[in-house]
Amino acid sequence: MASGRITSRQLDGETVETVRDFILGGTKITADGDCSHEIKRRLLLGRKAMTNLGSILKNRDITLPTKVCLIKAMVFPVVIYGCESCTIKKPEHRRIDAFELWCLEKTLESPLDRKEIQPVHPKGNQY
Protein backbone atom coordinates (compact mmCIF):
# COMPACT_ATOMS: atom_id res chain seq x y z
CA MET A 1 0.00 0.00 0.00
CA ALA A 2 1.37 3.41 -0.93
CA SER A 3 1.33 6.16 1.61
CA GLY A 4 1.88 9.79 0.86
CA ARG A 5 2.84 11.14 -2.53
CA ILE A 6 3.75 8.72 -5.30
CA THR A 7 7.13 9.59 -6.77
CA SER A 8 8.60 8.50 -10.06
CA ARG A 9 11.33 5.87 -10.10
CA GLN A 10 14.24 5.22 -12.41
CA LEU A 11 15.28 1.80 -13.63
CA ASP A 12 18.44 1.42 -15.70
CA GLY A 13 18.47 5.17 -16.32
CA GLU A 14 14.88 5.28 -17.62
CA THR A 15 11.97 6.81 -15.75
CA VAL A 16 9.29 4.26 -14.91
CA GLU A 17 5.73 5.44 -15.45
CA THR A 18 3.74 5.97 -12.24
CA VAL A 19 0.09 4.92 -12.41
CA ARG A 20 -2.77 4.98 -9.92
CA ASP A 21 -3.90 1.44 -10.72
CA PHE A 22 -3.12 -1.49 -12.98
CA ILE A 23 -4.26 -5.06 -13.57
CA LEU A 24 -1.82 -7.81 -12.63
CA GLY A 25 -2.78 -11.44 -13.05
CA GLY A 26 -6.44 -10.55 -13.44
CA THR A 27 -6.58 -8.46 -10.25
CA LYS A 28 -6.80 -4.66 -10.14
CA ILE A 29 -4.08 -3.17 -7.93
CA THR A 30 -4.56 0.42 -6.74
CA ALA A 31 -2.04 2.79 -5.20
CA ASP A 32 -4.10 3.16 -2.01
CA GLY A 33 -4.81 -0.57 -1.63
CA ASP A 34 -8.60 -0.17 -1.92
CA CYS A 35 -10.28 -3.40 -3.04
CA SER A 36 -13.83 -2.12 -3.53
CA HIS A 37 -13.41 -1.60 -7.28
CA GLU A 38 -11.90 -5.07 -7.67
CA ILE A 39 -14.75 -6.68 -5.73
CA LYS A 40 -17.33 -4.85 -7.87
CA ARG A 41 -15.50 -5.95 -11.02
CA ARG A 42 -15.37 -9.56 -9.83
CA LEU A 43 -19.09 -9.51 -8.99
CA LEU A 44 -19.83 -8.30 -12.53
CA LEU A 45 -17.73 -11.14 -13.94
CA GLY A 46 -19.59 -13.58 -11.69
CA ARG A 47 -22.93 -12.19 -12.87
CA LYS A 48 -21.83 -12.75 -16.46
CA ALA A 49 -20.77 -16.32 -15.66
CA MET A 50 -24.14 -16.88 -13.99
CA THR A 51 -26.12 -15.59 -16.97
CA ASN A 52 -24.06 -17.86 -19.24
CA LEU A 53 -25.47 -20.80 -17.25
CA GLY A 54 -29.03 -19.62 -17.94
CA SER A 55 -30.08 -22.50 -20.19
CA ILE A 56 -28.69 -25.06 -17.74
CA LEU A 57 -30.42 -23.44 -14.78
CA LYS A 58 -33.75 -23.38 -16.64
CA ASN A 59 -33.51 -27.05 -17.54
CA ARG A 60 -36.05 -28.95 -15.42
CA ASP A 61 -34.22 -32.26 -15.95
CA ILE A 62 -31.22 -31.07 -13.90
CA THR A 63 -31.71 -31.41 -10.16
CA LEU A 64 -31.35 -28.49 -7.76
CA PRO A 65 -28.29 -29.96 -5.96
CA THR A 66 -26.56 -30.35 -9.33
CA LYS A 67 -27.34 -26.74 -10.23
CA VAL A 68 -25.94 -25.54 -6.89
CA CYS A 69 -22.78 -27.61 -7.47
CA LEU A 70 -22.41 -26.03 -10.91
CA ILE A 71 -22.71 -22.55 -9.43
CA LYS A 72 -20.15 -23.38 -6.74
CA ALA A 73 -17.77 -24.76 -9.37
CA MET A 74 -18.26 -22.27 -12.21
CA VAL A 75 -19.47 -18.97 -10.76
CA PHE A 76 -18.09 -18.47 -7.25
CA PRO A 77 -14.46 -19.17 -8.29
CA VAL A 78 -14.75 -16.37 -10.86
CA VAL A 79 -15.85 -14.00 -8.09
CA ILE A 80 -13.25 -14.96 -5.51
CA TYR A 81 -10.25 -15.36 -7.84
CA GLY A 82 -7.55 -12.90 -6.85
CA CYS A 83 -9.49 -11.52 -3.89
CA GLU A 84 -7.77 -13.62 -1.22
CA SER A 85 -5.87 -10.63 0.11
CA CYS A 86 -8.69 -8.09 -0.22
CA THR A 87 -9.99 -6.34 2.85
CA ILE A 88 -13.75 -6.70 2.70
CA LYS A 89 -15.61 -3.77 4.20
CA LYS A 90 -19.28 -3.80 5.17
CA PRO A 91 -20.61 -2.39 1.85
CA GLU A 92 -18.64 -4.98 -0.13
CA HIS A 93 -19.83 -7.74 2.18
CA ARG A 94 -23.43 -6.68 1.50
CA ARG A 95 -22.77 -6.73 -2.25
CA ILE A 96 -21.32 -10.23 -2.00
CA ASP A 97 -24.32 -11.42 0.04
CA ALA A 98 -26.69 -9.84 -2.48
CA PHE A 99 -24.85 -11.56 -5.33
CA GLU A 100 -25.12 -14.92 -3.58
CA LEU A 101 -28.84 -14.36 -3.03
CA TRP A 102 -29.27 -13.36 -6.68
CA CYS A 103 -27.53 -16.58 -7.78
CA LEU A 104 -29.83 -18.69 -5.64
CA GLU A 105 -32.92 -16.82 -6.86
CA LYS A 106 -31.87 -17.49 -10.45
CA THR A 107 -31.39 -21.14 -9.59
CA LEU A 108 -34.74 -21.51 -7.83
CA GLU A 109 -36.55 -19.14 -10.21
CA SER A 110 -38.29 -17.50 -7.26
CA PRO A 111 -37.53 -14.48 -5.09
CA LEU A 112 -36.05 -15.30 -1.68
CA ASP A 113 -36.07 -13.55 1.62
CA ARG A 114 -32.60 -13.14 3.11
CA LYS A 115 -33.70 -15.03 6.25
CA GLU A 116 -34.98 -18.07 4.31
CA ILE A 117 -31.60 -19.38 3.16
CA GLN A 118 -28.34 -20.58 4.59
CA PRO A 119 -25.16 -19.20 3.00
CA VAL A 120 -23.57 -21.41 0.36
CA HIS A 121 -20.06 -20.47 1.47
CA PRO A 122 -18.74 -21.31 4.96
CA LYS A 123 -18.60 -18.35 7.35
CA GLY A 124 -14.83 -18.69 7.75
CA ASN A 125 -14.07 -18.23 4.04
CA GLN A 126 -12.73 -14.96 2.76
CA TYR A 127 -13.62 -13.69 -0.68
Backbone hydrogen bonds in HBPLUS format (Angstrom, degrees):
<---DONOR---> <-ACCEPTOR-->    atom                        ^
c    i                          cat <-CA-CA->   ^        H-A-AA   ^      H-
h    n   atom  resd res      DA  || num        DHA   H-A  angle D-A-AA Bond
n    s   type  num  typ     dist DA aas  dist angle  dist       angle   num
A0002-ALA N   A0031-ALA O   2.98 MM  29  5.49 157.1  2.04 166.9 174.0     1
A0016-VAL N   A0009-ARG O   2.74 MM   7  5.48 171.1  1.74 158.1 161.0     2
A0011-LEU N   A0014-GLU O   2.78 MM   3  5.31 160.8  1.81 153.7 155.9     3
A0014-GLU N   A0011-LEU O   3.07 MM   3  5.31 166.3  2.08 114.2 117.5     4
A0031-ALA N   A0020-ARG O   2.78 MM  11  5.26 139.1  1.94 166.8 164.8     5
A0022-PHE N   A0029-ILE O   2.93 MM   7  5.41 147.9  2.03 146.5 157.0     6
A0029-ILE N   A0022-PHE O   2.71 MM   7  5.41 172.2  1.72 174.6 172.6     7
A0024-LEU N   A0027-THR O   2.87 MM   3  5.36 162.3  1.90 153.5 150.6     8
A0027-THR N   A0024-LEU O   3.15 MM   3  5.36 165.2  2.17 110.6 115.1     9
A0033-GLY N   A0030-THR O   3.25 MM   3  5.21 156.0  2.31 100.1 107.2    10
A0039-ILE N   A0035-CYS O   2.90 MM   4  6.16 158.1  1.95 161.1 167.6    11
A0040-LYS N   A0036-SER O   3.01 MM   4  6.21 162.3  2.04 147.7 152.4    12
A0041-ARG N   A0037-HIS O   2.92 MM   4  6.10 156.7  1.98 145.1 151.9    13
A0042-ARG N   A0038-GLU O   2.88 MM   4  6.07 156.8  1.94 147.1 153.4    14
A0043-LEU N   A0039-ILE O   2.90 MM   4  6.12 152.9  1.98 148.1 155.6    15
A0044-LEU N   A0040-LYS O   3.03 MM   4  6.31 149.6  2.12 144.7 152.6    16
A0045-LEU N   A0041-ARG O   3.03 MM   4  6.36 153.6  2.10 145.5 152.8    17
A0046-GLY N   A0042-ARG O   2.86 MM   4  6.12 151.2  1.94 145.9 154.4    18
A0047-ARG N   A0043-LEU O   2.86 MM   4  6.08 148.3  1.97 142.3 150.9    19
A0048-LYS N   A0044-LEU O   2.99 MM   4  6.26 151.4  2.07 144.3 151.6    20
A0049-ALA N   A0045-LEU O   2.96 MM   4  6.25 156.6  2.01 145.2 151.6    21
A0050-MET N   A0046-GLY O   2.86 MM   4  6.07 149.3  1.96 143.7 152.5    22
A0051-THR N   A0047-ARG O   2.93 MM   4  6.20 156.7  1.99 147.1 152.7    23
A0052-ASN N   A0048-LYS O   3.00 MM   4  6.23 142.2  2.15 143.5 153.9    24
A0053-LEU N   A0050-MET O   3.06 MM   3  5.27 144.3  2.19 101.7 112.2    25
A0054-GLY N   A0051-THR O   3.11 MM   3  5.07 159.6  2.15 107.6 110.2    26
A0056-ILE N   A0053-LEU O   3.00 MM   3  5.36 121.1  2.36 109.1 124.3    27
A0057-LEU N   A0053-LEU O   2.91 MM   4  6.13 161.0  1.95 161.1 167.5    28
A0058-LYS N   A0054-GLY O   3.01 MM   4  6.17 139.1  2.18 146.0 156.5    29
A0059-ASN N   A0056-ILE O   3.21 MM   3  5.22 147.1  2.33  98.5 108.1    30
A0067-LYS N   A0063-THR O   3.05 MM   4  6.40 153.8  2.12 149.4 157.3    31
A0068-VAL N   A0064-LEU O   2.93 MM   4  6.22 160.1  1.97 158.9 163.9    32
A0069-CYS N   A0065-PRO O   2.97 MM   4  6.18 154.6  2.04 142.2 149.3    33
A0070-LEU N   A0066-THR O   2.93 MM   4  6.19 151.8  2.01 146.3 154.0    34
A0071-ILE N   A0067-LYS O   2.99 MM   4  6.30 154.9  2.05 148.1 154.5    35
A0072-LYS N   A0068-VAL O   2.91 MM   4  6.18 160.6  1.95 150.6 156.0    36
A0073-ALA N   A0069-CYS O   2.92 MM   4  6.07 144.5  2.05 142.6 152.5    37
A0074-MET N   A0070-LEU O   2.74 MM   4  5.74 147.1  1.85 150.0 158.3    38
A0075-VAL N   A0071-ILE O   2.91 MM   4  5.01 154.5  1.97 131.8 137.6    39
A0076-PHE N   A0071-ILE O   3.17 MM   5  6.53 160.9  2.20 159.5 164.9    40
A0078-VAL N   A0075-VAL O   3.02 MM   3  5.39 127.0  2.31 108.2 121.7    41
A0079-VAL N   A0075-VAL O   3.28 MM   4  6.70 149.3  2.38 147.8 156.6    42
A0079-VAL N   A0076-PHE O   3.08 MM   3  5.07 118.3  2.47  96.1 111.1    43
A0080-ILE N   A0076-PHE O   2.98 MM   4  6.24 163.1  2.01 159.4 163.2    44
A0081-TYR N   A0077-PRO O   2.97 MM   4  5.70 130.8  2.22 140.5 148.8    45
A0083-CYS N   A0080-ILE O   3.09 MM   3  5.34 167.4  2.10 128.8 129.5    46
A0086-CYS N   A0083-CYS O   3.17 MM   3  5.08 162.0  2.20 103.5 109.0    47
A0093-HIS N   A0089-LYS O   2.89 MM   4  6.14 154.7  1.96 155.8 164.3    48
A0094-ARG N   A0090-LYS O   2.98 MM   4  6.25 154.4  2.05 152.3 158.3    49
A0095-ARG N   A0091-PRO O   3.05 MM   4  6.35 151.8  2.13 141.6 149.2    50
A0096-ILE N   A0092-GLU O   2.91 MM   4  6.19 157.0  1.96 150.9 156.8    51
A0097-ASP N   A0093-HIS O   2.93 MM   4  6.18 160.1  1.97 148.7 154.1    52
A0098-ALA N   A0094-ARG O   2.84 MM   4  6.04 156.9  1.89 147.8 154.5    53
A0099-PHE N   A0095-ARG O   2.87 MM   4  6.09 150.3  1.95 144.9 153.2    54
A0100-GLU N   A0096-ILE O   2.96 MM   4  6.24 159.9  2.00 149.8 154.7    55
A0101-LEU N   A0097-ASP O   2.96 MM   4  6.20 159.0  2.00 148.8 154.5    56
A0102-TRP N   A0098-ALA O   2.87 MM   4  6.06 154.3  1.94 144.8 152.2    57
A0103-CYS N   A0099-PHE O   2.90 MM   4  6.19 156.6  1.95 151.7 157.6    58
A0104-LEU N   A0100-GLU O   3.06 MM   4  6.38 158.6  2.11 148.3 153.5    59
A0105-GLU N   A0101-LEU O   2.87 MM   4  6.11 154.3  1.94 149.7 157.4    60
A0106-LYS N   A0102-TRP O   2.93 MM   4  6.16 158.3  1.97 150.7 156.0    61
A0107-THR N   A0103-CYS O   3.01 MM   4  6.24 147.2  2.12 141.2 150.6    62
A0108-LEU N   A0104-LEU O   2.86 MM   4  6.07 159.2  1.90 151.7 156.6    63
A0109-GLU N   A0105-GLU O   2.68 MM   4  5.46 127.9  1.94 141.3 155.0    64
A0116-GLU N   A0113-ASP O   2.92 MM   3  5.37 156.7  1.98 117.9 125.3    65
A0125-ASN N   A0122-PRO O   3.15 MM   3  5.67 157.0  2.21 115.1 121.5    66
